[in-house]
């Protein structure tokens, strides 16, 4: 019928009983007429045991030798799995990463895949065997064993599914599937039956731990159908498809990242090149930056805030102070008692009022919003860490995410993807194999210039719960679609929020907003009727830490000033003056799409 890749994590193969259970699943899938490739992780706590053993031998183990050591965990698992399958009466063969033909670069402990040969796997499958492959590992050009880093087995499974044109890549794990949020925190969190690649990329990058973002990057690049399934039951799990369920709610899921830190660079010169200096310093230290917020500059001064993992704060502050020193102006501020709450959903693209609903839920719970940033399918807010779980529950309730979902999807993937034609399949294989050398490189699919936007900013608004809810409810009631929203951190007891709307809607929106602003003492409103928005769309924009550096360097060289910034895992957007839009677009095309 087709080919299925099945990946089993460490908890799914921790004991002999579990190994035999996984073997029976593979045999049952083969009995349905499918070819089967299994990707298996090291058993249970095996990797931790090996790490502990290495630490007992030396305080500074060489990374090459650590890869040699850690790779034995997967080799143990695949050998045992192959034995179990053969004992149950089916053919099987175990293969290391090198035997499969996975070739990587030589960066030990976090190698990147450069090539995969499918000939040996195809031969064994044609002979009727179940191929049991080591996850997490490959070899470099000199034959040294390498490992792929965190999430490596998921990466192996998805990469093999891509190159083999698998009908489905099934990730077996110790949970029922992907949930609307963490069920350990929100008791009525519900399993999602279908989620899109874009939604899952955002959720994974925001801390949803079911899938690692690197494997989802593979899935999106090559239209790999993923299904997260429970290893302990026959549950159907969650389908991760190129497109989500057309009947799904506007918001698909929520993610909470508790250990965030906030860094603000204030009193910066409002001129071209400032953001380039900042992001080059961050990129040189490989710091993944999220929630980048830059409001419109005032009095020739600009301010930018962003979040980073708390563990990266010290390195980030070093980079920030280096940037300030080079610029000759500015100050650095930071805070750690913050958490990032994000709502993700494809339906946000076409529904107004989503942000207003989220802000109202938080306001009703008395939760103040410290920062806001949005993309076309994500809204992220920064809140006090002490109320993070309360905020998560109230937003989950506000969007009704605990309500029962529709039944599991029944359509076959090849039918859904329109790829049943053999000639089309051959074309896909050629594209995938031809792209393997750059399989984990940054992929930018588009640089878009939107010349239809206007920008509205409200300054000196009260920094208290409910203000943004009131504002965006008023806008939503006027049926105005809001695009980018940014709110920077308050440092003087008042906040500032900026957002963009279509130029055709700006006059109607200004009427609605002015009525709100009149209720806030000291608040004032400014707007630009004509601004341009540039959007870089791709895969792994956040995990590839040099993207911001590339973008802002290109704009700086073109002497284009950045007025607003907005980020997500799959999009990076900036607002520039209308007079600079065409020049900025040409610069970004030259950098990202050459």
N, C-alpha and C positions, 0 to 999 in steps of 0.2 A: 504493500500500500504506500509506504513512505519511509522516512527516516526520522527517528526520535533520538535526541540527545537527552540523557538523564543525568543530572548532577546530584550527588549525595554528599552533604557536609559531614563534618566530624561527628556530630551527635547522632547522625543517622547511621553511622557505621562503628559506633563506639564499642559494641560487644559482638560476640559471635552470633547471637540471636538476631541482632539488628542487621548484621551483614547478610545473613540468610534471608531475612525479610526483604532487604533491598534486592538481593539476587532474584527472589521470586517475582518482584515487580518487573524487573527487566525481562525475565522469561515470559511473563504474562503479556508484556507489550510485544515481544517477538512473536508470540503465539497468535496475536491479532494480525500478523502479516507485516509488521514493521521491521526494518533494520534498526539495531539499537547500538548506540555508543554511550557507554557510561563514563562519567568523569567523577573521580572519587577523591575526597580530601583525606588528610591524616586522621586517624581514629581519635575521637574524644579529646583528651588532654595531652595527646602525644607531642604536639609541637611545643607546648609549655614544658613538658618533661625534658625535651631535647635542649630547649633554651636554658633550663636550670642546670642541666648537666654541663653545658658549655661554660656557664658562669662559674661552675665549680673548678673548671680546668684553667680558665684564664679570665682576666677582667677585660681584655681587649681582643676578642676573637676576630680573626680576619674575615671579611665578608665573603670571600670565596669559599673558605672552609665552612662557614655557617650555611651557605647554600648547599654545599655537599652534605652537611649533617641534616638539615631540615628536610631535604628532598627524600630522605629515607622514610619519613612518615607516610608519604603518599605511596611509596613503593611497597611498603608493608600492606597498606590497605588494598591496593589493586591486586596483589598476589593472592590475598585471602579471599577477595571478592571473586576472582577467577576460579579459585578452588571451589568455592561454594556453588557457583553456577554449574561447573562441571559435575560436582557431586549430585546436583539436582537433575542431571541428565541432558544438559544443553552445552553446546560448544562455546568456549570463551578463550580470549587471549588477553593477557595484561601487557601494557606498553608504558614505558617511561615517556616523559616529555620529549626527550631526544629521539627515542624510537618512533614516536608518532611523526616527528619531523617539525617540531616547534622550534624555530630559530629566533633568538632574541639578540638584543644588544648585550654589551658586557657590563652593564650596571648591576652588580650583584645586590641582591635583596629587594630590588624594585626594578627589575628588568622589563623592557617593553618588547612586545612581539614584533618581529620584522617579517616573518614568513612562516607559512605552514604548508607542508607537503601532505596531500591527501592520498597518494598512491597506495601506501601500505595499508591504511585503514580501509580503503575501497576494496583491496584484494581480500582482506580478512572478512569483510562484510559479504562479499560475493561468495566466499567459501562457506557462509552460513554461521559465522561466529559472532558472538557479542564482543565488541571491543571494549575493554576496560582500561581507561586512560588515566594516567596520573594528572591531577590538577596541579596548578600552582607552579609549574616548572617547565623549563626548556633547556636549550644549550646555546652557547654563543658560537661564533664562527670557528673558534679553536677547540670546540668540544667540551668546554667547561660547563658544568651544571649551573644554571641560574634559576632564581625564583622570582615570581612576579609581584611580590608584595601583598599588601592587604587586599582581600577579595580576589586573590589570584585564581582560586578554583572556579569561581563564578566567571571570571574573565576567560579561563580556558574553555569552559563549557560553551559560552556564548560565541567565542571565536571559532570553535569547531563547528557549531551549528551554522555559523555564517558561511564558512568555506565549504561545508558539506551540503548546503542548501536544505537543511533540516526542516521538516514540516513543523516541528515544535521543539523548543528547548525547555525541558522541565527541570525546575530547581526544587529539589526535595529538601524540606527544612523542618524545624520543630515547631512551626506555627501553621495555622490554617491557611494563611495567605497574607495579602496586603490589607491592612485595616485602615479605617478612616482616620485613626490616630492610635497612639500607643494604648493598647487595652489594659496595660498595667497601671496606667494613670487615669484613664477614662473608662469606667466599667461598662458603659453601653456603646463603646466603639464597635463598629460593624465591619465585617469582612467585605471588601470591595470585589465584585465579580469581574469587572473590566476596568482597566486604567490605560491611558495612552502612554507611549514612550516619553513624550514631553512631560506629562504629569509625573511619571515615575522618576524621571531624571531630576526634576525639581524636588520631589519628596526625598529621594535618596541623598541628594546634595545637602538637604536641610536636616538630615539626621535620621530619617526613617531607615532602620537598620536591617530590613528584610533583604534588600538587594544593595550591592555596592555599585556606585555610580559608574565605575569603569566598565562593568559588564553591560550596563544599560546603554552606555555610549556605543558599544559594539552593536547592540540590538537596533538602535536607531539608525546607525550608519548603513546597516545592511538589511534592514527590515526583518530582523530575526524575531519570530514569535516566541515570547517567553511565557511560561506558566509557573507560578510559585505554588507548590503543592505540599500538603502535609505528609511527612514520612510515616506517621503513626496511624493514619486512617485512609479511607478511600475518597476523601474530600476532593472536589474538583479544583479548589484553590482559586487563584486570581490570574486572569489572562492579562498580560501586558502586551498591547497591540499597537500597531502604528497609529491607529485612531481609537479613541475611547468609545464607550457606549453612547449612541446618540440619544438615549433616554436617560442618561446619567444626570444627577443634580448639577447645578452650576458649580458648586464647590465639591470636589472629589475627596479631599483629605486635608488634614492639618498636621503640621510638624512643629515640634518644640525643641529648640537647642538651648539648654540651660547654661552651659559653660561658655558664654560669649563675653567678650570685652569690647568696649567702645572707645574709639580714639577720635579726637577732634583736633583739626588744625585750623586755628582761627587767625583773623587779622592778616590774611594772605593778600598779596597783590592780586588785583583782579585784572590779569593780563594773560595773553597766550603763553603757554609753556609751563605754567605753574603745576598743573595736574601731571604733566609729563615728568617733571622733577620728582614729585611725590611717588608716582607709581613705578618709576625706574628704581627708586631706592627699595621699595617693597618687593618688586620682582627679583631684584638681585639676591634677596634673602629667601626666595621661594615661599613667600607668605600668601596664603589664600585669603583674599579679601572679599567680604560680602557686605550687603546693605550699604553701598556707597551712596551718600546723600550730599549733593551740593545744591544749595539754594541759589537764587539769583543774587549776584553781588550788589552791595549798596555802599555808597561813599567810597568807591574804588577799592573796597575790601571784599574778599571772598572767604568763604568758610566751607570746609568739607569734613564730613564725619563718615566713619565706616566701622564695621565690626570685623573682628578676627577671632579665631579660637583663643580662649583664655590662655592656653599654654604658649601661644605665640606672642603674647602681649609685650614681653621684655624686648624681643627682637623687633617688634613693630615700633615700639617707642624709640629704639635706637635709630631705625630707619627714618622715623618722623623727624627726630631732632637733626639728623643729617640733612634732610630736605630743607628744614627751616634755615639751617646754617648756609646752605647753598643759595637759597632765595634771599637771604639777608633780611627777612621779616617774618613775623608770625609767631604763634605760641602753640604749645601742645597741651592737650587736656585728655584725661582718660578716666574710665570708670569700669568696674568689674561686676557689680551686683546687678547684672542685667541678663535677660533671656530674650531670645528671638522666637516669636510665634508667627507662623506662616500658614496662609490658606492657599490651596492650589486647586485649580480646576479649569479645564478647557472652556467651560461655559462662560467664563468671565469675558471672553472675547466679544460676546454678543449680548450680554446682559448688563444693564445699568443698575446701580444701587448695591452692588456686591460689597464695595468698600464701606458704604454707609451702614449696611447690616452688620458687618464685622465691628465697626467702631461703636455702633449702638450697643451691641452685646457687651463690649468691654466697659462702656460707660455705665450701663445698668449694674454691672458688677463692681463699680467703683475703681476700675483699673485705669490708670493714666498711661497714655501713649508717649513714649520718649522720642521715638523716631519712626518714620514711615517710608517705605519704598515699595514700588510696584513694578510688575511687568504685565504682559498681556494675559498671563495665566496665573499670576502669583501676587499676593499682598503680604508683605512682611511688616511686622511692628516690633519695636523693642519696648519691653516692659520691665518693671522691677522684678528681679528673680524671686523675691519672697512671695509674689502673687502669680507666678508663672503657671502653676497647675490650676489655680482658680481661673485664670484667663483662658487656658486651654479648654476646660470644661464648659465655660460659659459660651465660648465661640462655637464649640461643637454643638451645644444645645441650640444656639441661635440659628445655625444653618440646618438644623434638623438632621444631622448626620447619623443619629442613632436609629432612624426609621429603617424598616426592612428594605432591602434592595430587591431588584428584579432577579429572576432566575439566571443561572449560569449561561454564558453564550454557547450556542450550539453550532454556529457556522464554522466550516472548516477553514483553516488559515489560507491554504492556497486559493480557495475560492474567494476569500475575503480580500486577499492581496491582488487578485486578478493575475495570478502567475501559474495557471494550470497548463498553459501551452508549453510543450517541451522546448521549442525554440527559445521562448522567453526564459525558461529555466537555464538553458545553455548560456544565454546572454548574461543572466545574473551571476552564474558561476564565473564567467570570464571577468566580469566587473569586480567581483569579490577577490578572486585570486590576483588580479592585476593591482588591487589596492592594498594587498597584505603588507607590502614593504612600509607603508605609511599607516598601518592599521590603527595605531594609537596616537597619531599626530592630531593636532588641532584641525578640525574640519569647519570651515566657514562656508555656509551655503549661500549667503546673500548679504549685501550691503544696500540698505534701502534709505532713500531720501524722501521724507514726507514734508511737502511744502504747504500743507493745508492746516497747520496747527497754530493755535494761539496759547499764550501762557498767562495765567492769573496767579498772583501772589498776595497773600494776606500777612501783614507784619504785625507783631506785638499783640497777638491774640492771647487770651488767658491760657496758662499752662495747667489745665485741669481736666478731669474726665468729662466727656460729653461734648467738648467743643468741636472736634472733628466729626463726631456723629451728627451734630446739628448742621454743620456746614454741608456735608456731603449728602445728607438726607434732603436738604433744600435743593441741591443740584439734581439729585435723582428724581425728585418730584416734578422737576421741569423736564424730565426725560432727556437730560443731557448726558452723553457718554463721556466719562472722564478717562483719559489715557494715563499719562505718568502722574503719580502723586509722590511728592517728597516732603517730609517734615524733618528738619534738623533738630538736634538736641537743644533744649532750652538752657541758657546759662545766666539769664537775668530775670527769671520768673515769668517770662513770656515766650511764646513759641511763634514759629513762622512756618507756613505751609504754602507750597507752590504746586500747581497742577496744570496740565495741558488739556485743551478741548479742541474740537474741530473749529476752524475759523468761522464757519457758517453758524456755529452755535454760541460764539463768544458774547454777542450782545445780549442774548437771552440769558446766558449764564451770569453775566455781570449784574443784571437786574436782580437775580436771585441772591447773588453773593453780597451785593451792597446792602440788601435788607438785613442779612445776618451780621455784617460788619458793623452796622449802625448800633447793634446791641452790645458791642464790646468796647468799653471805654479805652481810648488810646490806640485802638487798632486802625490800620490804614491799608488801603488796597492799591496795588499797582498792576499793570498788565502790559503785555506786548501783543499787539494784534497780529503781528507777523513774525513768527519764529519758524525755524526748520528743525525737524527731528531726524537724527541719523541713527539707524539701528543696524548693528552687526549681529547676524543670526548664525548660530552654529551649534556645535556640540563640545561640551567640556570647556566652555568659556571661563568658568570660575576655577576649575581644577587646573587648567593651564595658566599658571600664575603670571605669564608674561603678556597676556592679551591686553590688559589695561595699559601696560607700558607701550606696546606697539601702537595702540589706538591714539593715546595722548601724545606720543612722540610725533606721529604723523600729523596730527592737528597743530602741534606746536611748530613744526617745520613749515606748515602752510600758513602760520600766523593767524590761526583761527582760535578765538576765545571760547571756552566752554562755559555755558551758563547754567546748565543742570546736568546731572548724571543719574542714571538708573541702571541697576544690574540684575541679572538672574543667571541661572545655569546655562541657558540656551540663548540669551540675548543680552547685549550691552547697548544702551541707548544714551545719547547725549543730545542736548538742546543747544543750538547755536543761533546767532542772528541770521535773519533771512538773507542778508547781503552776503553771508559766508557759506550758505548751504551747498551750492554747486561746487565750490572750491573744496570744501571739506569732504564731500562725497567722492570727488575725484581722488583725493589723497588716500582715503580709506580703501577705495577700490584698488589702488595701486599696491597697497600693503597686503590686503587680505584676499584678493581674487585674481592675482597675477598668475 
